[in-house]
Amino acid sequence: MLRASGSLLLLLVFALSVAAQAQQPVAKEKPDAPGTISGRVVNESGQPLSNAMVYVRKAGASGVGGPPFMAGTDREGAFQVMGLDSAAYFVSASAPAYTALPRESTSTSVPTYRPGDTVTLTLTKGGAVTGTVLNTAGEPVVGIAVRVQMIRDHNGRALPRGAVRERMTDDRGIYRVYGLMTGTYVVSAGGPTESSFSLINAFEYDVPTYSPSSTRDGAGEVSVRAGEEVSGIDIRYRAEPGRTVSGQVKGPNPNLAFSVTLVAAGDSGAQWNANSYQGPGSSGFVFNGMGDGDYDVYAQFYSQSGERGISEQQRISVRGADVSGIVLTTRPFGSIAGRLVVEENTLAECKDKERPLFDQTMISAWHNENAAAKRTPQAVWSMGTPAAPDAEGKFLLKNVAAGEYFFAARTQAKFWYLRSVSLISPATASAKTPAKPIDATRVWTTVKPGEALAGVTLTFAHGAASLRGKLGDGEQAPPRTVVYLVPAERERAEEVLHFFGSPMSPEAKFAFNNVPPGRYWLVAQPLAENEGPSPSRHRFPHETAFRARLRREAEATKNEIELKPCQNVADFQISLKAPG
């Protein structure tokens, strides 16, 4: 029975997706050759990172269906990736002991780059955990895999199936796991491994022992910060034999390979999980070293064409005996198809302004982070990537997990704005009445498992304005302050696409681009504790009460501006205080 190949592929896809969304702004410079993206990889102090690996992947393409372009950095941290078509690309980097900045789950800002761009990629030094594994006699346990699993991220958000790093103990029973992102972790030794260190795992059939010496329920938690080392996380290994869980995966194609994941059920943060692998023609999968308890098990597949799929989770109970005969039936992920429409106008002030190019516009679907979504692995959400429309404006979002979504679009053409997002649902049609479009900004769009959803239309209009400003002289903003731009006209009070949010920079500055013309109020507020630094709540379809409150509070501040079509406003000052 092969192990870990499917797991490693899943981790690679997850790592590339996370890193691709944590990059720094682009500085436009002339490349050394046509079709080239170049730049540097640096640490958080701006020092170059040599021997880093840079990955360039076409936006909207499947990470499994085709490998990314790759290049290494030189002594100055510089890189060049050549031979690129004219398209939008994700760019990411990795280096030993370093990690990308974590992706914020509420962010809709996913940077993309084009040939001719020069990119600065910033990696941060990861944290480390070290300790010793001893047996009950106090002797070192040599060659045992130690796993460090994140249970809460840097914002304290629980991760039911957090990322895992593993290392083996040396001849003294000492381990050291490095390159960890900021967060909270649990540490265990023994049992099935995430990674395949060798063909032999003498501890595979044991129940994992958690630091200091317990089952998962009694595990100690370890707080890790990037760039810091936590020592003394020792484990007294119990060597308790576990049970076996086995079964078979079925899929749409007998030649597919399947990655099977088993996760301990429960709501107390991340739980123990393991991965198995069922190759083409294999009789099934098996998990060893299972302790008594309840588990969820599901399977995924990846085809060479880029198609992926997942099975429904099955809940199983291990109570003093092996569990066999599990059957998991996989179905493809869903997809969302639609088109981008561009509306021209004849306004004199917008004459000769650049028209948005389809391949310079990225369309994304962002899931509703409700209770059901939080039980889905983060790696599954990261599979759905933004897509650029083709020459006719048609787009296809692949590998969409079942859930609720709202749509976002970004264009490099600054004088255009997203006017509407609509969905024509066949369910609204009848023999006599054609289907009516639904305003997809006011309701979540539901995608079912394996569903090929179609009929989404995003309309861009000409005449967008931009606004840059700062806080008034002498005023200071609390940490994590966001400036919101909200419509002042009563008739636009419920138009979601007229609400904008911009995090205030350390210099107390803010910026808004691709804004529909009209009258607006501005108000600054700190983010809620459970929100990431990139605000999106104002765009969530169900947050009507939040948008109404923003308008009331913005009106009271009297920070008002009228933006004309294709107008650029700079150095606009606002105040945090309502006038006397």
C-alpha positions in Angstrom: 0.0 0.0 0.0 1.5 3.3 -1.1 1.3 6.3 1.2 1.8 10.1 1.2 1.9 10.7 -2.6 -1.6 12.2 -2.6 -1.0 14.1 0.6 2.2 15.7 -0.8 0.3 16.8 -3.9 -2.4 18.3 -1.8 0.1 20.2 0.4 1.9 21.4 -2.8 -1.3 22.8 -4.2 -2.2 24.4 -0.9 1.2 26.0 -0.5 1.3 27.5 -4.0 -2.3 28.8 -3.5 -1.5 30.4 -0.2 1.9 31.9 -1.3 0.5 33.3 -4.5 -1.9 35.5 -2.6 0.7 37.1 -0.2 2.9 39.1 -2.4 4.0 42.7 -2.5 3.0 45.4 -5.0 4.5 45.4 -8.5 7.1 47.9 -9.5 6.9 48.4 -13.3 10.3 48.1 -15.0 11.4 47.0 -18.4 12.2 43.3 -18.5 15.3 41.8 -19.9 13.5 39.7 -22.5 9.9 39.6 -24.0 7.5 37.4 -22.1 9.4 37.8 -18.9 8.4 38.3 -15.3 11.5 39.2 -13.2 12.1 40.4 -9.7 13.6 39.6 -6.3 12.9 37.4 -3.3 13.7 39.1 0.0 13.1 38.6 3.7 11.0 40.8 5.9 14.0 43.1 6.4 14.4 43.5 2.6 17.6 41.4 2.5 17.9 39.1 -0.6 17.2 35.4 -0.3 19.4 33.3 -2.5 18.6 29.7 -3.6 14.8 30.4 -3.3 12.5 28.8 -5.7 10.0 31.0 -7.6 6.8 29.6 -9.2 4.9 31.3 -12.0 1.5 29.8 -12.7 -1.1 31.1 -15.2 -4.1 32.5 -13.4 -7.1 30.4 -13.8 -5.1 27.3 -14.8 -5.0 24.2 -12.7 -2.0 23.6 -10.6 -2.3 19.8 -11.2 -3.1 20.0 -14.9 0.2 21.7 -15.8 3.3 22.4 -13.8 4.2 26.0 -13.1 7.2 27.8 -14.6 10.0 27.7 -12.1 13.3 29.6 -11.5 15.8 29.9 -8.7 17.2 33.1 -7.3 20.9 34.2 -7.4 23.0 35.7 -4.6 21.1 39.0 -4.9 17.8 37.2 -4.7 17.0 38.0 -8.3 15.1 35.8 -10.7 13.8 35.7 -14.3 11.0 33.6 -15.7 10.9 33.8 -19.5 8.8 32.4 -22.3 5.5 33.5 -20.9 2.4 34.2 -23.0 0.5 37.4 -22.7 -1.7 36.5 -19.7 -2.2 37.1 -16.0 0.0 35.0 -13.6 0.2 34.1 -10.0 3.8 34.4 -8.6 5.0 32.7 -5.4 8.3 31.7 -3.8 9.6 29.3 -1.3 12.8 28.9 0.6 14.1 26.5 3.3 13.0 27.7 6.8 10.9 30.5 5.3 7.2 30.8 4.8 4.8 33.0 2.9 2.6 35.5 4.7 -0.7 33.8 5.5 -3.6 34.3 3.2 -6.5 36.2 4.9 -9.7 34.3 4.5 -11.7 37.5 4.0 -9.5 39.0 1.4 -10.6 39.3 -2.2 -7.3 40.8 -3.3 -5.4 38.1 -5.1 -2.4 39.7 -6.9 -1.7 38.7 -10.5 1.2 39.8 -12.7 1.8 40.0 -16.4 5.0 39.7 -18.6 6.9 42.9 -18.2 6.3 43.2 -14.5 9.0 43.2 -11.9 7.9 41.7 -8.7 9.2 41.8 -5.1 8.3 38.6 -3.2 8.6 38.8 0.6 9.1 35.7 2.7 9.3 35.6 6.5 11.5 33.4 8.7 9.3 30.7 10.1 9.1 29.6 13.7 10.5 26.3 15.1 9.6 23.7 17.7 12.1 21.4 19.3 12.1 18.7 22.0 13.0 15.1 22.9 11.0 11.9 22.5 11.7 9.3 25.3 10.1 5.9 26.0 8.6 4.9 29.3 12.0 3.8 30.5 13.4 7.3 29.8 15.5 6.1 26.8 15.5 8.1 23.5 13.2 7.0 20.7 15.3 7.1 17.6 13.9 7.5 14.0 10.3 8.3 15.0 8.3 10.8 13.1 7.2 13.9 15.1 4.3 15.9 13.6 3.5 19.5 14.4 0.0 20.4 13.4 -1.6 23.9 13.4 -4.9 24.1 15.3 -5.4 27.9 15.2 -4.1 30.4 12.8 -2.4 33.8 13.6 -5.8 35.4 14.1 -6.9 32.6 16.6 -9.3 31.1 14.1 -9.8 27.4 14.7 -8.5 25.1 11.8 -10.3 21.8 12.0 -7.7 20.3 9.6 -4.6 22.5 10.0 -1.4 22.2 8.1 1.2 19.6 9.3 5.0 19.6 9.3 7.0 16.5 10.2 10.5 15.6 11.1 12.3 12.5 12.5 14.2 12.2 15.8 18.0 11.8 15.7 20.1 9.3 17.6 19.5 11.3 20.8 15.7 11.3 20.4 15.8 15.0 19.6 13.6 16.6 16.9 13.4 20.1 15.5 10.6 21.2 13.1 11.1 24.6 11.5 9.5 26.9 8.9 6.3 27.2 10.8 3.8 30.0 10.4 2.6 32.0 13.3 -0.2 30.1 15.1 -1.1 27.5 17.8 0.0 23.9 17.4 -0.1 20.4 18.9 2.8 18.0 18.7 2.7 14.2 18.5 4.9 11.3 17.8 4.3 7.9 16.2 1.4 6.6 14.2 0.9 7.0 10.4 3.0 9.8 8.9 2.0 12.7 6.6 5.3 12.3 4.7 7.2 9.2 3.6 10.6 9.4 5.2 11.4 5.8 4.3 9.6 2.6 3.2 9.6 1.4 6.8 7.7 3.0 9.7 8.2 0.9 12.8 5.7 3.1 14.7 2.9 3.1 12.1 0.6 0.8 14.0 0.8 2.8 17.3 -1.7 5.4 18.4 0.1 8.8 18.3 1.3 10.1 21.6 0.8 13.8 22.1 3.1 16.1 24.1 3.6 15.8 27.0 2.3 12.1 27.1 -1.4 11.7 26.3 -4.0 11.1 23.7 -5.3 14.0 21.5 -7.8 15.1 24.2 -5.1 15.8 26.7 -2.5 17.4 24.3 -0.7 20.5 25.3 -0.9 23.5 23.0 2.2 25.3 21.7 2.1 29.0 20.6 4.6 29.7 17.8 5.6 33.0 16.4 7.4 33.5 13.1 11.2 33.7 13.6 11.1 32.4 17.1 12.0 28.9 18.5 10.0 27.1 21.2 12.1 24.5 23.0 11.4 21.8 25.6 8.3 20.4 23.9 9.1 16.8 25.1 7.1 13.6 24.6 7.1 10.5 26.8 6.1 7.9 24.2 3.4 5.5 25.2 3.7 2.8 22.4 0.0 1.9 22.5 -1.2 -0.3 19.6 -4.0 1.1 17.5 -6.7 -0.1 15.2 -7.0 -0.3 11.4 -9.5 1.5 9.2 -9.8 0.4 5.6 -12.1 0.7 2.6 -12.3 1.5 -1.1 -12.7 4.6 -3.2 -14.9 4.7 -6.3 -14.7 7.4 -8.9 -15.8 8.4 -12.4 -12.7 6.9 -13.9 -11.0 3.6 -12.9 -7.6 5.0 -13.8 -7.7 7.8 -11.2 -5.6 7.9 -8.1 -7.2 9.0 -4.8 -6.0 10.8 -1.7 -7.9 9.7 1.3 -8.0 11.8 4.5 -9.2 10.7 7.9 -9.9 13.3 10.6 -10.8 12.9 14.2 -14.4 14.4 14.6 -15.0 17.1 17.1 -15.3 20.8 17.5 -12.3 21.4 19.9 -10.0 22.8 17.2 -7.8 20.8 14.9 -7.9 17.0 15.4 -5.5 14.2 14.5 -5.6 13.4 10.8 -3.8 11.1 8.4 -3.7 10.6 4.7 -3.6 7.4 2.7 -3.3 6.7 -1.1 -5.3 4.4 -3.4 -3.5 4.1 -6.7 -5.1 3.1 -10.1 -6.3 -0.5 -9.9 -5.6 -0.7 -6.2 -7.9 -2.8 -4.0 -8.4 0.0 -1.5 -6.9 2.2 1.2 -5.9 1.6 4.8 -5.2 3.6 8.0 -3.2 2.1 10.8 -2.6 3.3 14.3 -6.2 4.5 15.0 -7.2 5.2 18.6 -10.7 4.7 19.8 -13.0 7.6 18.8 -15.1 9.1 16.1 -13.6 10.1 12.7 -14.6 11.7 9.4 -13.1 10.2 6.3 -13.3 11.5 2.7 -11.4 11.0 -0.6 -10.2 13.3 -3.4 -9.0 12.7 -6.9 -6.8 14.7 -9.3 -6.7 14.0 -13.0 -4.0 14.9 -15.5 -6.5 17.2 -17.2 -6.9 19.3 -14.1 -10.2 17.9 -13.0 -10.6 17.3 -9.3 -13.3 15.8 -7.2 -14.3 14.9 -3.6 -16.5 12.4 -1.8 -19.0 13.2 0.9 -17.6 12.8 4.4 -18.5 9.6 6.2 -18.5 9.4 10.0 -17.1 6.2 11.5 -16.6 5.0 15.1 -13.6 3.0 16.3 -14.4 1.2 19.5 -11.9 -1.6 20.4 -11.9 -3.2 17.0 -10.8 -2.6 13.4 -13.3 -0.9 10.9 -13.4 -2.2 7.3 -15.7 -2.1 4.3 -15.9 1.7 3.9 -16.9 2.8 0.4 -16.3 6.4 -0.6 -17.8 7.6 -3.9 -16.2 10.7 -5.4 -17.8 13.3 -7.6 -16.2 16.1 -9.5 -16.0 19.5 -8.0 -18.4 22.0 -9.4 -17.7 24.8 -11.9 -19.1 28.3 -12.6 -19.3 29.6 -16.2 -20.3 33.0 -17.3 -19.3 36.0 -19.4 -17.9 39.5 -19.0 -19.8 42.3 -20.7 -18.3 45.8 -21.2 -20.6 48.8 -21.6 -19.3 51.9 -23.5 -20.4 55.5 -23.0 -19.9 58.7 -24.8 -19.0 61.0 -21.9 -16.5 63.6 -23.0 -14.4 63.3 -19.8 -13.9 59.6 -20.5 -13.0 59.9 -24.1 -9.9 57.9 -25.2 -9.6 56.2 -21.8 -8.2 52.7 -21.8 -10.7 49.9 -22.4 -10.4 46.9 -20.1 -8.8 43.9 -21.8 -10.4 40.6 -21.0 -7.1 38.9 -20.2 -6.3 41.7 -17.8 -9.5 41.1 -15.8 -9.6 38.4 -13.1 -12.9 37.0 -11.9 -13.2 35.2 -8.6 -15.8 33.4 -6.5 -15.4 33.7 -2.7 -17.1 31.3 -0.4 -19.4 32.2 2.6 -17.4 31.3 5.7 -20.4 30.0 7.6 -20.3 27.1 10.0 -20.6 24.5 7.2 -17.7 26.0 5.3 -15.4 26.0 8.3 -15.8 22.3 8.5 -14.3 22.0 5.0 -10.5 21.8 4.7 -8.8 25.0 3.8 -6.9 23.2 1.1 -10.2 22.4 -0.6 -11.2 26.1 -0.8 -7.8 27.0 -2.1 -8.3 24.8 -5.2 -10.7 27.2 -6.9 -8.6 29.8 -8.6 -9.5 33.1 -10.3 -10.0 33.0 -14.1 -9.5 35.5 -16.9 -12.1 35.7 -19.7 -11.3 34.6 -23.2 -11.4 36.9 -26.2 -15.2 36.7 -26.3 -15.5 37.5 -22.6 -16.4 33.9 -21.5 -14.9 32.6 -18.3 -14.9 29.3 -16.4 -14.1 28.9 -12.7 -13.0 25.3 -12.1 -12.7 23.1 -9.1 -15.4 24.9 -7.1 -16.3 23.2 -3.8 -19.9 22.9 -2.8 -20.9 26.0 -0.9 -22.3 29.6 -1.1 -20.4 32.3 -3.1 -20.2 35.9 -4.0 -18.3 37.2 -7.0 -15.5 39.7 -7.3 -13.7 41.1 -10.3 -10.5 43.1 -10.7 -9.3 45.0 -13.8 -6.2 46.9 -14.6 -8.2 49.4 -16.5 -8.7 52.2 -13.9 -11.6 54.0 -15.6 -14.0 51.0 -15.5 -16.0 49.7 -12.6 -18.1 46.6 -11.9 -21.7 47.7 -12.4 -23.6 44.5 -11.9 -23.4 40.8 -11.3 -26.4 38.7 -12.4 -27.3 35.1 -12.6 -29.9 33.5 -14.8 -31.3 30.5 -13.0 -33.2 27.8 -15.0 -35.3 27.3 -11.8 -37.0 30.6 -12.5 -38.1 29.7 -16.0 -41.3 28.0 -17.1 -42.9 26.9 -20.4 -44.4 30.4 -20.9 -42.0 32.7 -19.0 -38.2 32.9 -19.7 -35.8 32.8 -16.9 -35.3 36.1 -15.1 -31.8 37.3 -14.0 -31.1 37.3 -10.2 -29.0 40.1 -8.6 -26.1 38.0 -7.4 -24.8 40.8 -5.2 -27.8 40.5 -2.9 -28.0 36.7 -2.5 -25.4 34.0 -2.1 -25.0 31.8 -5.2 -25.1 28.2 -4.2 -23.0 25.6 -6.0 -23.9 21.9 -5.4 -21.4 19.0 -5.5 -20.5 18.4 -9.1 -22.8 21.1 -10.4 -21.8 23.0 -13.6 -23.4 26.3 -12.8 -23.8 28.7 -15.8 -25.4 32.0 -16.6 -23.3 34.4 -14.5 -22.8 37.8 -16.1 -20.5 40.5 -14.8 -21.0 43.9 -16.4 -18.3 46.6 -16.4 -19.2 50.2 -17.2 -17.1 53.1 -18.3 -16.5 56.1 -16.1 -14.9 54.8 -12.9 -13.3 57.3 -10.6 -10.4 56.9 -8.1 -9.8 58.5 -4.7 -6.8 58.7 -2.5 -6.6 60.4 0.9 -5.4 60.5 4.4 -6.4 61.2 7.9 -6.6 64.8 9.0 -3.5 66.4 10.5 -3.0 65.6 14.2 -5.5 62.7 14.2 -4.4 59.1 14.9 -6.3 56.0 13.9 -6.5 52.8 16.1 -4.7 49.7 14.8 -6.5 47.8 12.0 -8.5 50.8 10.9 -10.5 50.6 7.7 -11.9 53.5 5.7 -15.2 52.7 4.1 -16.7 54.5 1.1 -20.5 54.3 1.1 -23.1 55.7 -1.3 -24.8 58.9 -0.1 -27.7 58.8 -2.6 -30.7 57.2 -1.0 -31.5 55.3 -4.2 -28.1 53.6 -4.0 -28.3 52.7 -0.3 -28.7 49.0 -1.0 -26.4 48.7 -4.0 -23.7 46.4 -2.8 -21.2 47.3 -5.5 -21.2 50.9 -4.4 -19.6 50.0 -1.0 -15.8 49.9 -0.7 -13.3 49.3 2.0 -9.6 50.3 2.2 -7.3 49.3 5.1 -5.6 52.5 6.5 -1.8 52.3 6.0 0.7 53.0 8.8 1.0 56.5 7.3 -2.8 56.9 7.8 -3.5 56.9 4.0 -6.2 55.1 2.1 -7.1 54.5 -1.6 -10.1 53.4 -3.7 -10.0 52.5 -7.4 -12.6 51.5 -10.0 -15.4 53.4 -8.1 -18.7 54.2 -9.8 -19.3 57.9 -10.1 -21.7 59.5 -7.6 -21.9 61.0 -4.1 -20.2 59.2 -1.2 -19.6 59.4 2.5 -16.4 58.2 4.2 -16.1 56.7 7.6 -13.2 55.0 9.4 -13.7 52.0 11.8 -11.5 49.4 13.4 -12.0 45.8 12.1 -13.6 43.2 14.3 -11.3 40.8 16.1 -12.2 37.9 13.9 -11.7 39.8 10.6 -8.6 39.7 8.6 -6.8 42.9 7.5 -8.4 43.0 4.1 -12.1 44.0 4.6 -14.8 42.2 2.6 -17.7 42.2 5.0 -19.3 45.2 3.3 -19.7 43.1 0.1 -21.2 40.0 1.8 -24.8 39.6 0.4 -26.4 39.0 3.8 -24.7 41.9 5.6 -27.6 44.4 4.9 -27.7 45.6 8.5 -23.9 46.2 8.5 -24.1 48.3 5.3 -27.1 50.3 6.8 -25.1 51.0 9.9 -22.1 52.1 7.9 -24.2 54.6 6.0 -25.7 56.1 9.3 -22.3 56.5 10.9 -20.7 57.8 7.7 -23.5 60.4 7.3 -22.8 61.7 10.8 -19.1 62.3 10.1 -19.8 64.7 7.2 -16.9 63.4 5.2 -18.6 63.8 1.9 -17.3 63.8 -1.7 -18.8 63.7 -5.2 -16.8 61.7 -7.7 -17.3 62.6 -11.4 -16.9 60.1 -14.2 -13.3 59.3 -14.9 -12.1 61.6 -12.1 -9.0 61.1 -10.1 -9.0 62.7 -6.6 -5.8 62.8 -4.5 -5.0 64.2 -1.0 -8.6 64.1 0.2 -8.7 64.5 4.0 -11.1 62.9 6.4 -11.8 63.2 10.1 -12.6 60.4 12.6 -14.7 62.8 14.6 -18.3 63.8 13.9 -18.6 67.6 13.7 -19.7 69.4 16.9 
